[in-house]
Amino acid sequence: MTDSPTAAEPHAVEAPLPVRRVSFYYPADTDPMWAPHLPEFAAAANAISLGMPYAEPLFIKAVRSTFDQIDDDLRARSETYIRQETGHHTQHKRFNDIIVARYPAARRVQWMMAKNSAWVWRRSPKFRVAYAAAGETISYGVARWTEENLGRLMDRADPVPATLYLWHLAEEIEHKSNTFDVFEATDGSRLRYAWAAFVGFTTIAFFTAVGALVQLWGEKRLRNPLTWFRLVRLAVSMAFVLVPTLVLSALPGHHPRDFTDPIYLPAWLAQYDPETGTMPLWSPHGSTGSDRSATEGSALA
């Protein structure tokens, strides 16, 4: 891309992010189809989880590569962003071991994900940062979609994996602006961002579909018409949130802070106890949280 960066009014950098050290413990009988009422959703979420050990280190490297180009305040905030992201992909990797043990073909999907991340890293430094910024916008859109459907998706799910995913998504809301601020400080080209967003969206859609189908094939569900109906409904529902979010984020002058954040997930995240490094396990939507300590499903790292 050779277009000039879009002139944009600078945004004040926020304070460093809180870093929550939570480590999840999974009982031996944990079922990777952790939302038995919606196995198609569980399979799609698991497919995204399979990519976390490849996508998030890529984002981290892209942001860290700009440290000699950004100011001290943004660098300090980015350090805490990196610590949050490190926690995410570390914890997802542990859950991925359960997924791959049930569905060995998922290893092939992970191999393709690793190749894709290596391909992105071979692009220009500016594209890598734009790709990371767009990836965080996609994650934010997924968090918004999840909150809109929270009860339907999570209220009958296994609370330990549900807590893993919702903790991750709540922190995606919290740090939605950081990588975009790095992108604006080092480049700002909306054309490059739009191209990176298109590449990122199509890549994530492809790997989510392939990863979900591998798992549902392992569950012998692909001959069931209801499976395909639910998959299409999930895809269309999410696209109606993600596509407008990405389009708006690429418009000149737009910034992630212009989005209205979900309410429930950030409030739930506030229940994290920094002294013990625990969160309450997820409980049905509308309650204040499970009486069980997160140490039943997670422990201090």
Helices and strands as residue ranges (DSSP letters): E 22-24, H 39-64, H 72-102, H 106-121, H 125-148, H 150-154, H 159-174, H 178-186, H 190-218, H 225-249, G 256-258, H 264-269, G 294-296, E 298-300
